[in-house]
Structure formats: C-alpha cells, structure tokens
Amino acid sequence: MATINLGAIKFNWRGAYNNATAYVVDDVVSSGGNSYVCILASTGNAVSNGTYWELMAQKGTDTSVLTTQGDVLYHDGSSLARLAAGTSGQALLTGGTGANPSWGDVSVSMASAYASTSVDQTVASASLVDLTNITATITPSSTSSKILIVGRIQANAASTGMGWAIIRGSTNILESDSPNEVFDFSYEVNPIIHIDSPNTTSATTYKFQVKTYTGDTVDFNAGGLSNIGLVEIKG
C-alpha cells in the first residue's frame, strides 16, 4: 500500500529560535517577541530570511510602562518610555528630533506700554508738531508681531478744528487730515485705534502729532488728558 506523507497536521511549537536546530515546514519559533513559521526546511537560516520563514504573529506595543493617570507614552530612541504627568498649567514641549519631550511652562505674556498727559499745550501750526509728554515705547518679541495702538486726544478747538497723526519713531504711519473730520466743537475727545506692523524686535516709540487749520489756536488737555496705549499682538 502506498504511503502518503501528510506532513504536520498542526503547527509544531519549537520555542525560541536556535541557529543550530534543524527546522521543518510548519515548525513555529519565537524571536524578538515575534512568532515565525517555517515554510522551507533548513538549518542555520535566521527568521529574517523570507525564503525559509514567514512572520506569523508580531509583537504588540508594550504599554505597561504607563502607571498613572496623565502619563504620556513616547519613544526615547531605543524603546517606549513613560513621561509622568506634569503640574497643572504646564504644556508638553518638544526639543525637536533626537530629544525627549518634557513638560514646561509656556509664556503668554505680551509687551505693553502706556502714557498719558494732562499738561496744557497750545498749538497754532499748520504743520504737524509733537503732542508733548505723551510717548510710549514697546519692544516686540517677534518681527511678526503687530502693535495695537489705542488712544485719545483731548482738545478745545473752537472753530474749524485740527488734524493728528500717529508717529512710529520718525515715520508717519497714520494721519487724519481733514479740517472737519475730527474736532469741530470745544473739548471734543477723539478715540484712536490702529494696528501697526513694525517688523522689528527693537524698542519702538510711538507718539501723537497735531496741527491746526486756518490759523486756529487749539488748546490741548485743557481740563482733561490725552493718552496712548500699546499692546503687542503676537504673530
């Protein structure tokens, strides 16, 4: 009677791979946490050799390093590692490629400045002149930051009024130049709001300049005050 070789009728567990062991088809070994099945009999051929072995089961992710609520799992370059929870208010920071993450404080502070004056000043000039005692200096933290400028100019303009401008350093960045646009009555208060892009991280000074029309004399801060406020808006 003829004999038929059915081979193994089930997988044959052989334990950890041994380079000196002869393996046959359907032998199963472990290596590096994975399981491999033999597909061609051989001796001394590592499980990485696809001619003789196929991956049967792959090692999963070991998360046993996580022990406490708030833990973070990361790779430290050689294996999975645990970063314990930081303190309240901290943020997860990266050191970039080749560095482990960490917890740290994140600064959200923005530069600001303020100046005001109630010193009475009389102006009778058709050209812009400084509104004295009211300059503010701010140092942006980034060249992409913008500066919010908020202020007011208080004046007694009895007839046709006055004009004003915002000056950054020595540069006129915004000007109102219409005799009837601003102050047409006594003790008018003018709100000013503007966003500037100084494109610098150097200390930058802002101030107001004013002028009058048709020979008028304008009295600033008579019984009141003018002010200027600066706030950095980070880009």
TIFIKE-469316 format. One record per residue: x, y, z of N, C-alpha, C in turn; residue in three letters; residue number from 0. Coordinates in Angstrom, 2 decimals. Atoms other than C-alpha are relative to their C-alpha. Layout:
N
[kegu [X Y Z] [X Y Z] [X Y Z] ALA NUM];
...
//
This chain:
235
[kegu [0.85 -1.18 0.00] [0.00 0.00 0.00] [0.89 1.24 0.00] MET 0];
[kegu [-0.79 -1.22 0.11] [1.29 3.40 -0.91] [-0.12 0.82 1.29] ALA 1];
[kegu [-0.03 -0.86 -1.19] [2.27 5.75 1.90] [-0.03 1.47 -0.45] THR 2];
[kegu [0.13 -1.43 0.32] [1.18 9.40 1.69] [0.48 0.81 1.19] ILE 3];
[kegu [-0.53 -0.85 -1.06] [3.14 11.94 3.71] [-0.85 1.26 0.09] ASN 4];
[kegu [0.85 -1.17 -0.21] [0.65 14.47 5.07] [0.74 1.17 0.63] LEU 5];
[kegu [-0.72 -1.04 -0.70] [3.33 16.44 6.84] [-0.62 0.26 1.37] GLY 6];
[kegu [0.58 -0.34 -1.30] [2.46 18.15 10.09] [-1.47 0.38 -0.20] ALA 7];
[kegu [1.41 -0.33 0.09] [-1.28 18.33 10.65] [-0.36 1.15 0.94] ILE 8];
[kegu [0.17 -1.20 -0.80] [-0.82 21.18 13.09] [1.36 0.68 0.13] LYS 9];
[kegu [-1.25 -0.70 -0.21] [1.78 23.80 13.82] [0.76 -0.66 1.14] PHE 10];
[kegu [-0.86 0.65 -0.99] [4.72 22.47 15.82] [0.83 1.06 0.73] ASN 11];
[kegu [-0.70 -1.04 -0.77] [5.87 24.89 18.53] [1.38 -0.51 0.42] TRP 12];
[kegu [-1.37 0.41 -0.28] [9.66 24.73 18.84] [0.71 0.95 0.97] ARG 13];
[kegu [-0.63 -0.91 -0.96] [10.27 27.58 21.28] [0.83 1.07 -0.68] GLY 14];
[kegu [-0.84 -1.07 0.53] [12.90 30.22 20.80] [0.88 -0.51 -1.14] ALA 15];
[kegu [-0.82 0.39 1.15] [14.78 30.14 17.50] [1.42 -0.31 0.45] TYR 16];
[kegu [-1.37 0.42 -0.28] [18.11 28.29 17.69] [0.70 -0.23 -1.32] ASN 17];
[kegu [-0.71 0.06 1.28] [20.62 28.65 14.86] [0.50 -1.40 -0.32] ASN 18];
[kegu [-0.55 1.35 0.22] [21.83 25.04 15.37] [-1.09 -1.04 -0.20] ALA 19];
[kegu [1.11 0.96 0.10] [18.39 23.41 15.19] [-0.46 -0.14 -1.44] THR 20];
[kegu [0.56 0.25 1.32] [17.08 21.76 12.04] [-1.51 0.18 0.08] ALA 21];
[kegu [1.43 -0.27 -0.01] [13.59 23.07 11.28] [-0.64 -0.52 -1.28] TYR 22];
[kegu [0.74 0.49 1.15] [10.94 21.64 9.00] [-1.26 0.85 -0.16] VAL 23];
[kegu [1.21 -0.78 0.30] [7.81 23.05 7.41] [-1.01 -0.12 1.14] VAL 24];
[kegu [1.03 -0.14 -1.05] [5.17 24.19 9.97] [0.58 0.03 1.41] ASP 25];
[kegu [-0.58 -0.31 -1.30] [7.67 24.47 12.83] [-0.22 1.49 0.28] ASP 26];
[kegu [0.21 -1.38 -0.41] [6.96 27.67 14.78] [0.98 0.35 1.10] VAL 27];
[kegu [-0.99 -0.45 -0.99] [9.58 29.63 16.71] [-0.31 1.43 0.40] VAL 28];
[kegu [0.10 -1.40 -0.43] [9.81 32.87 18.63] [1.35 0.67 -0.14] SER 29];
[kegu [-1.24 -0.77 0.10] [12.35 35.62 18.07] [-0.34 1.48 0.11] SER 30];
[kegu [0.21 -1.43 -0.15] [12.43 39.21 19.29] [-1.43 0.37 0.35] GLY 31];
[kegu [1.38 -0.27 -0.37] [8.89 38.93 20.63] [-1.00 -0.36 -1.09] GLY 32];
[kegu [0.86 0.41 1.10] [7.51 37.82 17.25] [0.00 -1.52 -0.14] ASN 33];
[kegu [0.06 1.44 0.30] [6.46 34.32 16.07] [0.16 -0.19 -1.50] SER 34];
[kegu [-0.26 0.28 1.40] [7.62 32.79 12.78] [-0.30 -1.47 -0.29] TYR 35];
[kegu [0.29 1.37 0.42] [6.50 29.69 10.86] [0.97 -0.38 -1.12] VAL 36];
[kegu [-0.94 0.48 1.00] [8.94 27.61 8.83] [-0.76 -0.38 -1.28] CYS 37];
[kegu [0.65 0.31 1.28] [8.00 27.37 5.12] [0.91 -0.84 -0.90] ILE 38];
[kegu [-0.94 0.85 0.75] [11.11 25.51 3.89] [1.05 -0.51 0.99] LEU 39];
[kegu [-0.91 0.61 -0.97] [13.23 23.05 5.89] [1.41 0.53 -0.18] ALA 40];
[kegu [-1.38 -0.48 0.05] [16.67 24.33 6.79] [0.60 0.01 1.39] SER 41];
[kegu [-0.72 -0.17 -1.25] [19.28 24.74 9.48] [0.89 1.23 -0.12] THR 42];
[kegu [-0.90 -1.15 -0.02] [21.03 27.98 10.39] [-0.45 1.20 -0.79] GLY 43];
[kegu [0.52 -1.16 0.71] [18.82 30.32 8.39] [-0.90 0.81 0.94] ASN 44];
[kegu [0.71 -0.83 -0.98] [17.63 33.20 10.60] [-1.43 0.28 -0.45] ALA 45];
[kegu [1.42 -0.25 0.29] [13.94 34.08 10.83] [-0.18 1.21 -0.91] VAL 46];
[kegu [0.09 -1.14 0.90] [14.68 37.25 8.87] [0.10 -0.41 -1.47] SER 47];
[kegu [-0.14 0.50 1.36] [15.28 35.09 5.78] [-1.37 -0.47 -0.50] ASN 48];
[kegu [1.35 0.27 0.49] [11.97 35.14 3.90] [-0.12 -1.25 -0.85] GLY 49];
[kegu [0.07 1.25 0.77] [12.90 32.05 1.89] [-0.44 -1.16 0.89] THR 50];
[kegu [0.24 1.12 -0.91] [12.56 29.86 4.98] [-1.05 0.30 1.07] TYR 51];
[kegu [0.90 -0.34 -1.10] [10.35 31.78 7.37] [-1.00 1.08 -0.42] TRP 52];
[kegu [0.98 -1.06 0.16] [7.18 33.84 7.39] [-0.44 0.48 1.39] GLU 53];
[kegu [0.49 -0.55 -1.25] [6.04 36.17 10.14] [-1.39 -0.53 0.28] LEU 54];
[kegu [1.29 0.58 -0.38] [3.18 34.53 12.00] [-0.78 0.93 0.94] MET 55];
[kegu [0.63 -0.92 -0.95] [2.45 36.95 14.86] [1.03 1.04 0.41] ALA 56];
[kegu [-0.94 -1.09 -0.30] [4.02 40.34 15.52] [-0.23 0.54 1.40] GLN 57];
[kegu [0.06 -0.56 -1.35] [4.81 41.78 18.91] [-0.79 1.30 0.00] LYS 58];
[kegu [0.77 -1.22 -0.13] [2.37 44.44 20.01] [0.75 1.07 0.79] GLY 59];
[kegu [-0.60 -1.10 -0.75] [3.03 47.73 21.78] [-0.12 -0.26 1.50] THR 60];
[kegu [-0.02 0.22 -1.44] [4.04 47.32 25.40] [-0.27 1.33 0.70] ASP 61];
[kegu [0.36 -1.23 -0.71] [2.24 49.97 27.39] [0.04 -0.17 1.51] THR 62];
[kegu [-0.05 0.26 -1.44] [3.00 48.50 30.79] [0.79 1.06 0.76] SER 63];
[kegu [-0.75 -1.06 -0.68] [5.31 51.46 31.49] [-0.92 1.09 0.52] VAL 64];
[kegu [0.95 -1.00 -0.46] [2.21 53.62 31.92] [-0.63 -0.47 1.30] LEU 65];
[kegu [0.46 0.43 -1.32] [1.24 53.53 35.58] [-1.01 0.93 0.64] THR 66];
[kegu [0.80 -1.00 -0.70] [-0.64 56.72 36.44] [-0.81 0.83 -0.99] THR 67];
[kegu [0.81 -0.86 0.84] [-3.44 58.83 35.01] [0.79 1.26 -0.37] GLN 68];
[kegu [-0.73 -1.17 0.47] [-1.93 61.59 32.89] [1.36 -0.33 -0.57] GLY 69];
[kegu [-1.27 0.40 0.60] [1.17 59.59 31.85] [-0.05 0.15 -1.51] ASP 70];
[kegu [-0.13 -0.10 1.46] [2.40 60.11 28.27] [1.02 -1.01 -0.46] VAL 71];
[kegu [-0.90 1.01 0.55] [3.98 57.34 26.21] [0.78 0.60 -1.16] LEU 72];
[kegu [-0.82 -0.51 1.10] [6.90 58.27 23.95] [1.17 -0.95 -0.24] TYR 73];
[kegu [-1.15 0.83 0.34] [9.90 56.68 22.27] [1.28 0.76 0.30] HIS 74];
[kegu [-1.21 -0.70 -0.42] [13.26 57.56 23.79] [1.20 -0.25 -0.90] ASP 75];
[kegu [-1.09 0.29 0.92] [15.31 56.43 20.81] [0.34 -1.46 -0.06] GLY 76];
[kegu [-0.27 1.43 0.00] [15.56 52.79 21.81] [-1.21 -0.83 0.41] SER 77];
[kegu [1.18 0.73 -0.45] [12.28 51.80 23.45] [-1.07 0.98 0.44] SER 78];
[kegu [1.08 -0.84 -0.51] [8.96 53.08 24.72] [0.32 0.43 1.43] LEU 79];
[kegu [-0.31 -0.54 -1.33] [9.22 55.28 27.80] [-1.20 0.77 0.52] ALA 80];
[kegu [1.11 -0.69 -0.67] [6.92 56.96 30.29] [0.44 1.40 0.41] ARG 81];
[kegu [-0.18 -1.35 -0.51] [6.69 60.69 30.85] [-1.12 0.25 0.99] LEU 82];
[kegu [1.01 -0.20 -1.03] [4.91 61.28 34.14] [-0.72 1.32 -0.22] ALA 83];
[kegu [0.81 -1.20 0.17] [2.15 63.87 34.20] [0.70 1.21 0.60] ALA 84];
[kegu [-0.57 -1.24 -0.52] [3.31 67.46 34.64] [-0.91 0.63 1.02] GLY 85];
[kegu [0.82 -0.72 -0.96] [1.91 70.01 37.03] [-1.07 0.81 -0.73] THR 86];
[kegu [1.12 -0.71 0.59] [-1.31 71.92 36.42] [0.46 1.28 -0.71] SER 87];
[kegu [-0.33 -1.20 0.77] [-0.99 74.58 33.72] [1.19 -0.15 -0.92] GLY 88];
[kegu [-1.15 0.19 0.88] [2.12 73.14 32.09] [-0.44 -0.53 -1.36] GLN 89];
[kegu [0.27 0.50 1.35] [2.29 72.24 28.40] [1.09 -0.98 -0.40] ALA 90];
[kegu [-0.96 0.96 0.50] [4.00 69.39 26.59] [0.90 0.68 -1.02] LEU 91];
[kegu [-0.96 -0.68 0.86] [7.17 70.71 24.94] [0.86 -1.01 -0.73] LEU 92];
[kegu [-0.89 0.85 0.76] [9.27 69.14 22.22] [1.35 0.67 -0.15] THR 93];
[kegu [-1.34 -0.51 0.25] [13.01 69.51 21.91] [0.43 -0.22 -1.43] GLY 94];
[kegu [-0.33 0.26 1.39] [12.86 68.52 18.25] [0.52 -1.41 -0.19] GLY 95];
[kegu [-0.51 1.33 0.33] [14.33 65.48 16.52] [1.20 -0.33 0.88] THR 96];
[kegu [-1.12 0.46 -0.82] [16.64 63.47 18.77] [-0.08 0.41 1.45] GLY 97];
[kegu [0.15 -0.41 -1.40] [15.30 64.88 22.03] [-1.33 -0.53 0.54] ALA 98];
[kegu [1.21 0.48 -0.63] [12.73 63.61 24.51] [-0.94 1.15 0.33] ASN 99];
[kegu [0.95 -1.05 -0.38] [9.54 65.56 25.21] [0.08 0.28 1.49] PRO 100];
[kegu [-0.02 -0.36 -1.41] [9.11 67.33 28.52] [-1.16 0.92 0.29] SER 101];
[kegu [1.01 -0.97 -0.43] [6.64 69.41 30.50] [0.68 1.32 0.30] TRP 102];
[kegu [-0.59 -1.30 -0.31] [7.23 73.12 30.83] [-1.05 1.09 0.02] GLY 103];
[kegu [0.89 -1.15 -0.04] [5.67 76.49 31.41] [0.10 0.76 -1.31] ASP 104];
[kegu [0.05 -0.75 1.25] [4.59 78.44 28.35] [-0.35 1.44 0.31] VAL 105];
[kegu [0.25 -1.42 -0.25] [4.85 82.21 28.49] [-0.96 0.55 -1.04] SER 106];
[kegu [0.96 -0.64 0.91] [1.88 84.03 27.01] [0.00 1.52 0.19] VAL 107];
[kegu [-0.04 -1.44 -0.27] [2.94 87.46 28.17] [0.26 0.78 -1.28] SER 108];
[kegu [-0.18 -0.87 1.14] [2.81 90.31 25.68] [0.51 1.34 0.49] MET 109];
[kegu [-0.52 -1.31 -0.36] [4.65 93.57 25.71] [-1.12 1.03 -0.05] ALA 110];
[kegu [0.99 -1.08 -0.01] [2.63 96.67 26.53] [0.65 1.27 0.52] SER 111];
[kegu [-0.51 -1.29 -0.48] [3.17 100.36 27.24] [-1.16 0.98 0.03] ALA 112];
[kegu [1.08 -0.98 -0.15] [1.08 103.35 28.26] [0.61 1.34 0.41] TYR 113];
[kegu [-0.41 -1.34 -0.40] [1.50 107.09 28.57] [-1.21 0.92 -0.07] ALA 114];
[kegu [1.09 -0.98 0.02] [-0.84 109.97 29.37] [0.54 1.36 0.46] SER 115];
[kegu [-0.41 -1.33 -0.43] [-0.62 113.69 29.91] [-1.24 0.88 0.18] THR 116];
[kegu [1.04 -1.03 -0.21] [-2.82 116.44 31.30] [0.62 1.40 -0.06] SER 117];
[kegu [-0.70 -1.28 0.10] [-0.27 119.18 30.64] [-0.61 0.84 -1.13] VAL 118];
[kegu [0.63 -0.89 0.98] [-1.94 122.09 28.87] [1.01 0.40 -1.06] ASP 119];
[kegu [-0.88 -0.33 1.11] [-0.46 122.71 25.42] [-0.79 0.75 -1.07] GLN 120];
[kegu [0.65 -0.79 1.04] [-1.41 125.40 22.93] [0.75 -0.16 -1.31] THR 121];
[kegu [-0.62 0.22 1.30] [-0.77 124.72 19.23] [-0.69 0.89 -1.02] VAL 122];
[kegu [0.50 -0.80 1.12] [-1.15 127.10 16.29] [0.96 -0.21 -1.16] ALA 123];
[kegu [-0.94 0.35 1.05] [0.72 125.34 13.49] [-0.71 -0.78 -1.09] SER 124];
[kegu [0.58 0.72 1.14] [-0.32 124.22 10.03] [0.78 -1.26 -0.33] ALA 125];
[kegu [-0.82 1.21 0.16] [2.44 121.58 10.19] [-0.09 -0.83 1.28] SER 126];
[kegu [0.10 0.89 -1.15] [2.41 118.57 12.49] [1.11 0.29 1.00] LEU 127];
[kegu [-0.96 -0.16 -1.09] [4.10 119.08 15.87] [-0.34 -1.04 1.06] VAL 128];
[kegu [0.21 1.01 -1.03] [4.55 116.70 18.78] [-1.02 0.45 1.03] ASP 129];
[kegu [0.80 -0.19 -1.19] [1.83 116.43 21.36] [0.91 -0.42 1.15] LEU 130];
[kegu [-1.07 0.25 -0.96] [4.27 116.72 24.26] [-0.45 -0.86 1.16] THR 131];
[kegu [0.20 0.80 -1.21] [4.61 114.45 27.29] [-0.87 -1.24 -0.23] ASN 132];
[kegu [0.80 1.20 0.26] [2.88 111.54 25.56] [0.66 -0.85 -1.08] ILE 133];
[kegu [-0.64 0.99 0.86] [5.20 108.98 24.01] [0.07 -1.31 0.77] THR 134];
[kegu [-0.06 1.32 -0.63] [5.24 105.23 24.71] [0.92 -0.87 -0.84] ALA 135];
[kegu [-0.98 0.85 0.68] [7.95 102.70 23.89] [-0.29 -1.47 0.31] THR 136];
[kegu [0.30 1.42 -0.14] [7.40 98.99 23.31] [1.07 -0.80 -0.74] ILE 137];
[kegu [-0.98 0.87 0.65] [9.79 96.13 22.42] [-0.70 -1.29 -0.40] THR 138];
[kegu [0.69 1.22 0.45] [8.05 93.46 20.30] [0.88 -1.24 0.19] PRO 139];
[kegu [-0.74 1.24 -0.21] [9.04 89.85 20.97] [0.29 -0.73 -1.31] SER 140];
[kegu [-0.18 0.67 1.29] [8.86 88.88 17.29] [-0.19 1.03 -1.12] SER 141];
[kegu [0.17 -0.89 1.14] [9.20 90.59 13.92] [-1.37 -0.16 -0.64] THR 142];
[kegu [1.34 0.21 0.56] [5.80 89.12 13.02] [-1.09 0.57 0.91] SER 143];
[kegu [1.00 -0.57 -0.90] [4.09 90.78 15.98] [-0.57 1.30 -0.57] SER 144];
[kegu [0.63 -1.27 0.32] [1.64 93.61 15.45] [-0.21 0.79 1.29] LYS 145];
[kegu [0.19 -0.87 -1.16] [1.11 96.57 17.77] [-1.37 0.66 -0.11] ILE 146];
[kegu [1.29 -0.66 -0.09] [-2.38 97.64 18.77] [0.20 1.34 0.71] LEU 147];
[kegu [-0.15 -1.36 -0.53] [-2.40 101.40 19.33] [-1.40 0.53 0.32] ILE 148];
[kegu [1.29 -0.54 -0.44] [-5.30 102.81 21.34] [0.26 1.30 0.76] VAL 149];
[kegu [-0.24 -1.25 -0.71] [-5.51 106.42 22.48] [-1.09 1.02 -0.26] GLY 150];
[kegu [0.92 -1.10 0.23] [-7.32 109.71 22.56] [0.77 1.32 0.11] ARG 151];
[kegu [-0.57 -1.34 -0.09] [-6.51 113.36 22.08] [-1.13 0.93 0.43] ILE 152];
[kegu [1.02 -0.92 -0.48] [-8.45 115.93 24.08] [0.44 1.43 -0.29] GLN 153];
[kegu [-0.36 -1.35 0.43] [-8.57 119.46 22.76] [-1.20 0.91 0.01] ALA 154];
[kegu [1.02 -1.04 0.12] [-10.51 122.71 22.69] [0.20 0.66 -1.35] ASN 155];
[kegu [-0.10 -0.57 1.34] [-10.99 123.52 19.01] [-1.29 0.74 -0.28] ALA 156];
[kegu [1.24 -0.77 0.01] [-13.47 126.35 18.82] [-0.60 0.17 -1.38] ALA 157];
[kegu [0.56 -0.28 1.33] [-13.81 126.67 15.04] [0.20 -1.19 -0.93] SER 158];
[kegu [-0.08 1.03 1.04] [-12.58 124.55 12.12] [0.72 -1.27 0.43] THR 159];
[kegu [-0.57 1.25 -0.49] [-10.65 122.02 14.16] [1.48 -0.19 -0.24] GLY 160];
[kegu [-1.41 0.36 0.02] [-7.34 120.20 13.94] [0.20 -1.35 -0.65] MET 161];
[kegu [-0.37 1.30 0.55] [-5.53 117.25 12.40] [0.99 -0.69 0.91] GLY 162];
[kegu [-0.91 0.75 -0.87] [-3.50 114.49 14.01] [0.66 -1.13 -0.80] TRP 163];
[kegu [-0.70 1.11 0.63] [-1.08 111.69 13.15] [0.63 -0.88 1.08] ALA 164];
[kegu [-0.76 0.93 -0.85] [0.45 108.60 14.75] [1.39 -0.13 -0.61] ILE 165];
[kegu [-1.39 0.05 0.45] [4.23 108.60 14.52] [0.69 -1.18 0.66] ILE 166];
[kegu [-0.86 1.07 -0.51] [6.38 105.47 14.87] [1.45 0.41 -0.25] ARG 167];
[kegu [-1.34 -0.53 0.17] [9.90 106.67 15.54] [-0.08 1.37 -0.64] GLY 168];
[kegu [0.14 -1.25 0.75] [10.08 109.39 12.89] [-0.90 -0.17 -1.21] SER 169];
[kegu [0.82 0.30 1.16] [7.65 107.77 10.45] [-1.48 0.23 0.29] THR 170];
[kegu [1.43 -0.24 -0.10] [4.09 109.00 9.98] [-0.72 -1.25 -0.54] ASN 171];
[kegu [0.64 1.24 0.43] [2.06 105.76 9.89] [-1.51 0.14 -0.18] ILE 172];
[kegu [1.43 -0.22 0.17] [-1.48 107.19 10.07] [-0.30 1.47 0.26] LEU 173];
[kegu [0.30 -1.43 -0.18] [-2.82 110.71 9.58] [-1.45 0.29 -0.36] GLU 174];
[kegu [1.32 -0.54 0.31] [-6.22 112.34 9.76] [0.21 1.45 -0.42] SER 175];
[kegu [-0.38 -1.31 0.55] [-6.00 115.41 7.56] [-1.20 0.69 -0.63] ASP 176];
[kegu [1.18 -0.72 0.48] [-9.48 116.84 7.17] [-0.44 0.99 1.07] SER 177];
[kegu [0.35 -1.00 -1.01] [-10.42 120.09 8.93] [-1.28 -0.32 0.74] PRO 178];
[kegu [1.29 0.26 -0.63] [-13.91 118.84 9.64] [-0.15 -1.45 0.46] ASN 179];
[kegu [0.11 1.42 -0.32] [-13.09 115.20 10.31] [0.06 -0.25 1.50] GLU 180];
[kegu [-0.26 0.32 -1.40] [-12.07 115.48 13.92] [-0.71 0.98 0.91] VAL 181];
[kegu [0.55 -0.86 -1.04] [-12.63 118.31 16.38] [-0.69 1.23 -0.58] PHE 182];
[kegu [0.75 -1.16 0.48] [-15.37 120.73 15.43] [-0.65 0.76 1.15] ASP 183];
[kegu [0.63 -0.64 -1.15] [-16.53 121.63 18.94] [0.99 0.03 1.17] PHE 184];
[kegu [-0.89 -0.12 -1.15] [-14.98 122.55 22.25] [0.06 -1.30 0.80] SER 185];
[kegu [-0.24 1.15 -0.87] [-13.49 119.81 24.42] [-0.52 -1.32 -0.56] TYR 186];
[kegu [0.33 1.27 0.65] [-14.10 117.04 21.95] [1.09 -1.01 0.33] GLU 187];
[kegu [-0.97 1.07 -0.26] [-12.43 113.70 22.78] [-0.02 -0.94 -1.19] VAL 188];
[kegu [-0.08 0.81 1.20] [-11.22 111.70 19.81] [0.58 -1.38 0.32] ASN 189];
[kegu [-0.58 1.33 -0.19] [-10.80 107.89 20.15] [0.81 -0.40 -1.23] PRO 190];
[kegu [-0.88 0.42 1.08] [-7.94 106.50 18.05] [0.34 -1.47 0.20] ILE 191];
[kegu [-0.35 1.42 -0.04] [-7.47 102.79 17.25] [0.69 -0.34 -1.31] ILE 192];
[kegu [-0.75 0.36 1.20] [-4.87 101.46 14.84] [0.88 -1.20 0.31] HIS 193];
[kegu [-0.91 1.14 -0.14] [-2.88 98.23 14.29] [1.17 0.21 -0.94] ILE 194];
[kegu [-1.23 -0.26 0.76] [0.72 98.66 13.15] [0.84 -1.27 -0.07] ASP 195];
[kegu [-0.93 1.12 0.19] [3.29 96.15 11.82] [1.42 0.55 -0.08] SER 196];
[kegu [-1.33 -0.63 0.03] [6.71 97.50 12.86] [1.10 -0.90 -0.55] PRO 197];
[kegu [-0.98 0.94 0.56] [8.57 94.33 11.72] [1.37 0.16 0.65] ASN 198];
[kegu [-1.25 -0.16 -0.72] [11.21 94.64 14.43] [-0.12 -0.61 1.38] THR 199];
[kegu [-0.04 0.41 -1.40] [12.26 93.32 17.81] [0.77 1.03 0.83] THR 200];
[kegu [-0.68 -1.10 -0.71] [13.93 96.60 18.76] [-1.04 0.89 0.69] SER 201];
[kegu [0.88 -0.94 -0.70] [12.46 99.14 21.16] [-0.55 1.02 -1.01] ALA 202];
[kegu [0.66 -0.86 0.98] [9.94 101.20 19.19] [-0.89 1.01 0.72] THR 203];
[kegu [0.74 -1.08 -0.66] [8.46 104.55 20.22] [-1.13 0.51 -0.88] THR 204];
[kegu [1.16 -0.56 0.68] [5.01 105.82 19.28] [-0.42 1.29 0.70] TYR 205];
[kegu [0.46 -1.27 -0.56] [3.61 109.29 19.75] [-1.08 0.58 -0.91] LYS 206];
[kegu [0.97 -0.75 0.80] [0.89 111.66 18.52] [0.60 1.33 -0.41] PHE 207];
[kegu [-0.29 -1.36 0.44] [1.44 114.78 16.45] [-1.33 0.66 -0.40] GLN 208];
[kegu [1.23 -0.75 0.30] [-1.15 117.51 15.87] [0.32 1.24 -0.81] VAL 209];
[kegu [-0.13 -1.28 0.71] [-1.74 120.58 13.70] [-1.37 0.68 -0.03] LYS 210];
[kegu [1.26 -0.76 0.06] [-4.37 123.29 13.24] [-0.23 0.49 -1.42] THR 211];
[kegu [0.39 -0.47 1.33] [-6.16 124.85 10.28] [-0.37 1.48 0.05] TYR 212];
[kegu [0.38 -1.41 0.22] [-6.71 128.40 9.01] [0.40 0.92 1.15] THR 213];
[kegu [-0.52 -0.89 -1.03] [-4.60 129.96 11.72] [-0.64 -0.19 1.38] GLY 214];
[kegu [0.63 0.23 -1.30] [-6.66 128.49 14.56] [1.03 -0.32 1.07] ASP 215];
[kegu [-0.79 0.43 -1.16] [-5.18 128.01 18.00] [-0.81 -1.05 0.75] THR 216];
[kegu [0.66 1.11 -0.69] [-6.02 124.72 19.68] [0.67 -0.23 1.34] VAL 217];
[kegu [-0.48 0.23 -1.36] [-5.68 124.15 23.41] [-0.22 -1.47 0.35] ASP 218];
[kegu [0.08 1.43 -0.32] [-4.88 120.54 24.26] [0.04 -0.22 1.51] PHE 219];
[kegu [0.01 0.46 -1.39] [-5.62 118.87 27.60] [-0.49 1.06 0.97] ASN 220];
[kegu [0.54 -1.02 -0.89] [-7.41 121.90 28.99] [-1.14 -0.61 0.81] ALA 221];
[kegu [1.00 0.62 -0.86] [-9.27 120.32 31.87] [-0.18 -1.48 -0.23] GLY 222];
[kegu [0.10 1.44 0.26] [-8.68 116.77 30.62] [1.36 -0.57 -0.27] GLY 223];
[kegu [-1.29 0.61 0.31] [-5.98 114.43 29.37] [-0.07 -0.73 -1.33] LEU 224];
[kegu [-0.18 0.83 1.17] [-4.69 112.68 26.30] [0.82 -1.22 0.39] SER 225];
[kegu [-0.77 1.20 -0.35] [-3.30 109.15 26.36] [0.26 -0.88 -1.22] ASN 226];
[kegu [-0.34 0.98 1.05] [-1.76 106.39 24.26] [0.35 -1.31 0.68] ILE 227];
[kegu [-0.31 1.32 -0.51] [-1.66 102.65 24.94] [0.46 -0.91 -1.11] GLY 228];
[kegu [-0.56 0.93 0.98] [0.34 99.96 23.13] [-0.10 -1.43 0.53] LEU 229];
[kegu [0.07 1.41 -0.37] [-0.27 96.21 23.22] [0.52 -0.85 -1.15] VAL 230];
[kegu [-0.52 0.89 1.04] [1.69 93.57 21.33] [-1.01 -1.12 -0.30] GLU 231];
[kegu [0.79 1.14 0.45] [-0.34 91.07 19.31] [0.97 -0.95 -0.70] ILE 232];
[kegu [-1.01 0.88 0.52] [1.92 88.11 18.72] [-0.44 -0.64 -1.31] LYS 233];
[kegu [0.30 0.57 1.28] [2.10 86.91 15.14] [0.19 -1.50 -0.02] GLY 234];
//
